[in-house]
């Protein structure tokens, strides 16, 4: 699995994005605003946008960014205001999870009608925007029901990691996720399960948990030290990275 990093000029500065050029032979389930749902997908793009992003057509925006990267065919597009340069990843038994973590707005899934978090006994949780995007790749053919179960398993692992990292939340209001599995080949067996104790679900859970845990810890450290990297007005050599997972 190779994840590339690229830059483009947008809103007065260079914004980075991550691209996985999966190619044919992959089925994905995703909550992404572009290419969400379940079906054959050939790529995944995770684009960093400015804080306070206000476009009402994020799907069209992501399609423009995909075209600029030469991506063709169906794909999945995700967005975040978090630093994609600070992505974290983990591997377990062939499963890879790549995560971008921004927890500026931690919240619990069940919230008040006005959007504020329901306070736990003795606690109040502030409502602050942020995004955690998860891409998990499983190198096996999985049935539709199993793929949906993998999505649920990844979400459970994300919440577990956040609590273990000392974050008082189940995520942020804008979290997105994408799980990719191989397209079945005629005559070959298909894995029916994706729960946390299944063969592939357990590996996915551990990979997602490790990547989100690291991302949650690093996000806290970044916020304690500075408000983000200086915005550079033009794309420079360091913006491009051929393989984020190896740093090459």
C-alpha positions in Angstrom: 0.0 0.0 0.0 1.4 3.4 -1.1 -0.1 6.7 0.1 1.2 9.8 -1.7 1.2 13.4 -0.5 0.7 16.3 -2.8 0.1 20.1 -2.4 -2.1 22.6 -4.2 -2.7 26.3 -3.8 -6.1 27.1 -2.2 -7.5 29.9 0.0 -4.2 31.8 -0.1 -1.8 29.0 0.8 -0.6 25.5 0.0 -2.9 22.8 1.3 -1.8 19.2 1.3 -3.7 16.0 0.4 -3.1 12.3 0.7 -3.9 9.9 -2.2 -4.1 6.1 -2.2 -4.2 5.0 -5.9 -5.7 1.5 -5.2 -6.6 0.7 -8.8 -9.3 -1.8 -9.8 -10.1 -4.9 -7.7 -11.2 -3.1 -4.6 -14.6 -2.7 -2.9 -15.1 0.0 -0.3 -17.7 1.1 2.2 -17.4 4.7 3.2 -19.2 7.7 4.8 -17.2 10.1 2.6 -19.1 13.0 1.0 -17.7 11.8 -2.4 -18.0 8.2 -3.3 -19.7 7.2 0.0 -21.8 4.1 0.3 -20.7 0.6 -0.8 -19.2 -0.4 -4.2 -16.2 -0.7 -6.4 -13.7 2.2 -5.9 -10.3 2.8 -7.4 -8.8 5.5 -5.2 -9.1 7.4 -1.9 -8.3 11.1 -1.5 -8.0 12.8 1.9 -7.8 16.6 1.4 -6.8 19.2 4.0 -8.9 22.4 3.9 -8.7 25.6 5.8 -10.3 25.8 9.3 -13.8 27.2 8.9 -14.2 25.6 5.5 -17.6 26.8 4.2 -18.2 25.4 0.7 -21.6 23.8 0.4 -20.5 21.5 -2.5 -17.6 19.5 -0.9 -18.3 16.6 -3.3 -17.7 18.8 -6.3 -14.6 20.3 -4.7 -13.2 16.8 -4.0 -14.0 15.7 -7.6 -12.0 18.7 -8.8 -9.0 17.8 -6.6 -9.2 14.2 -7.8 -9.2 15.3 -11.4 -6.2 17.5 -10.7 -4.3 14.4 -9.4 -5.2 12.4 -12.5 -7.5 10.1 -10.6 -10.1 8.4 -12.9 -13.0 6.1 -12.2 -15.0 5.8 -9.0 -13.3 6.8 -5.8 -13.7 8.1 -2.3 -13.1 11.6 -1.2 -12.6 12.8 2.5 -11.9 16.2 3.9 -10.3 17.5 7.1 -8.9 20.7 8.6 -6.4 18.6 10.5 -2.8 18.4 9.3 -2.6 15.5 6.8 1.2 15.7 7.1 0.8 14.4 10.7 -1.1 11.3 9.6 -0.5 8.1 11.6 -0.7 4.5 10.5 -0.5 1.0 11.8 -0.4 -2.5 10.4 -1.6 -5.8 11.9 -1.5 -9.1 10.1 -1.8 -7.5 6.6 -4.4 -4.9 7.6 -3.3 -1.3 7.3 -5.0 1.7 8.9 -4.1 5.3 8.0 -5.6 8.1 10.1 -5.6 11.9 10.1 -6.5 13.2 13.5 -7.9 16.6 14.5 -9.8 16.7 17.8 -10.4 20.5 18.1 -14.0 19.7 18.7 -14.4 16.6 20.8 -17.9 15.4 21.3 -20.0 12.4 22.2 -22.2 10.8 19.6 -25.4 11.3 21.6 -25.9 15.1 21.9 -28.5 17.6 23.0 -30.9 19.0 20.3 -28.8 22.2 20.2 -25.7 20.2 19.3 -24.0 20.5 22.7 -22.7 17.3 24.3 -24.8 15.6 26.9 -22.7 16.2 30.1 -21.6 13.1 32.0 -22.0 13.2 35.8 -19.6 15.8 37.1 -18.3 16.7 33.7 -19.1 19.1 30.9 -17.8 18.5 27.4 -17.1 21.5 25.2 -18.3 21.5 21.6 -15.4 22.3 19.3 -15.0 21.4 15.5 -12.6 18.7 14.4 -12.3 15.7 12.1 -10.8 12.2 12.4 -10.6 10.4 9.1 -9.9 6.7 9.0 -8.8 4.6 6.0 -8.5 0.8 6.7 -7.4 -1.6 4.0 -8.1 -5.4 4.3 -6.3 -7.6 1.8 -9.2 -10.2 1.5 -12.5 -10.6 -0.2 -15.4 -9.9 2.3 -19.1 -10.3 1.9 -21.3 -7.2 2.0 -22.5 -7.9 5.5 -19.0 -8.6 6.7 -17.8 -5.3 5.1 -20.5 -3.3 6.9 -19.4 -5.1 10.1 -15.8 -4.1 9.5 -17.0 -0.5 9.3 -18.7 -0.9 12.7 -15.6 -2.6 14.1 -13.3 0.2 13.0 -15.6 2.8 14.6 -15.6 0.8 17.9 -11.8 0.6 17.8 -11.6 4.4 17.2 -13.7 5.1 20.3 -11.6 2.7 22.3 -8.4 4.4 21.2 -9.7 7.9 22.0 -10.6 6.9 25.6 -7.3 5.1 26.0 -5.5 8.3 24.8 -7.3 10.3 27.5 -9.7 12.0 25.2 -13.2 12.5 26.7 -15.2 11.9 23.6 -16.4 9.3 21.1 -15.0 11.4 18.2 -15.9 14.7 16.4 -19.1 15.8 14.6 -17.4 15.4 11.2 -15.5 12.1 11.4 -15.4 10.0 8.2 -14.3 6.5 7.5 -13.5 4.2 4.6 -12.8 0.4 4.7 -11.5 -1.3 1.6 -11.5 -5.0 0.8 -10.6 -7.0 -2.2 -13.1 -7.7 -4.9 -14.2 -11.4 -4.9 -12.8 -13.6 -7.6 -15.2 -16.3 -9.1 -14.7 -19.6 -7.4 -12.7 -18.2 -4.4 -14.1 -18.1 -0.9 -15.4 -14.9 0.6 -15.0 -14.0 4.3 -18.6 -13.6 5.7 -17.6 -11.9 9.0 -16.1 -8.6 10.1 -16.8 -8.4 13.8 -14.0 -7.7 16.3 -13.4 -11.4 17.0 -13.4 -12.4 13.4 -10.2 -13.2 11.5 -9.9 -9.9 9.7 -12.1 -7.8 12.0 -9.7 -8.4 15.0 -6.7 -7.4 12.9 -8.5 -4.3 11.6 -9.5 -3.3 15.1 -6.0 -3.5 16.4 -4.6 -1.5 13.5 -7.2 1.2 13.8 -6.9 1.4 17.5 -3.1 1.8 17.3 -3.2 4.5 14.6 -6.0 6.5 16.3 -4.3 6.2 19.7 -1.1 7.6 18.3 -3.0 10.3 16.4 -4.9 11.3 19.5 -1.7 11.7 21.6 0.1 13.6 19.0 -2.9 15.9 18.4 -2.9 16.9 22.1 0.9 17.6 22.0 0.6 19.7 18.8 -2.2 21.8 20.3 -0.3 22.4 23.5 2.8 23.7 21.6 1.6 25.6 18.6 -1.3 26.5 16.4 -0.1 24.6 13.3 2.7 24.9 10.8 3.3 28.3 9.1 1.2 28.6 5.9 3.4 28.8 2.9 2.0 30.7 -0.1 3.4 28.3 -2.8 3.9 24.6 -3.3 7.5 23.6 -2.5 9.6 20.5 -2.9 8.8 19.2 0.6 5.0 19.2 -0.1 5.4 16.2 -2.4 6.0 12.8 -0.9 5.9 9.6 -3.0 5.3 7.2 -0.1 4.0 8.7 3.2 4.1 5.4 5.0 7.9 5.0 4.5 8.7 8.7 4.5 10.3 8.4 1.0 
